[in-house]
Amino acid sequence: MSYIIAEPCVSVCDTACVDVCPVDCIHGPIDKEGRGEEVKGMSDEDKNGKQLYIDPDECIDCGACEPECPVQAIFEESEVPSEWKDFVKKNYDFFGR
C-alpha cells in the first residue's frame, strides 16, 4: 500500500513533502521522475488544476511526507477520505498502473 496525494494539493503543488521523502517517490505534476522540480518554475496560474503524485512502486510507507504537507493532502491509501477516493485511481493512473 502507498500514500496518496488528494484534492487539497490541486493547484497548490507545495514541495515540502518532496524534500523529506527518503526514497524520492513524489513526482509531478508533469514529470513522472522529476521530484516536482518543474513546480519551482511554475506560476500559480501554471499550477492551476495540477498536483503532485506518489509513485506506489517506490513508496516505502514511511509516512515522512504526511506531516510536512501544508494543506494536509497526503493520506495512507486505506485512509483517503471518501470524497477523495477517486484520487487513489488518479495517483495510480499517473504512473501507468
Number of C-alpha atoms within 10 A of each C-alpha: 11 21 26 29 28 25 19 16 21 18 17 18 25 19 21 14 23 23 14 16 19 12 11 18 21 28 24 22 22 16 15 18 14 15 22 25 16 13 24 10 9 12 9 11 8 11 17 13 13 17 23 30 31 25 24 19 12 12 19 16 13 12 17 15 24 21 15 19 19 15 16 15 20 25 19 16 17 12 11 19 13 8 9 14 16 13 19 20 11 16 22 17 11 18 17 9 11
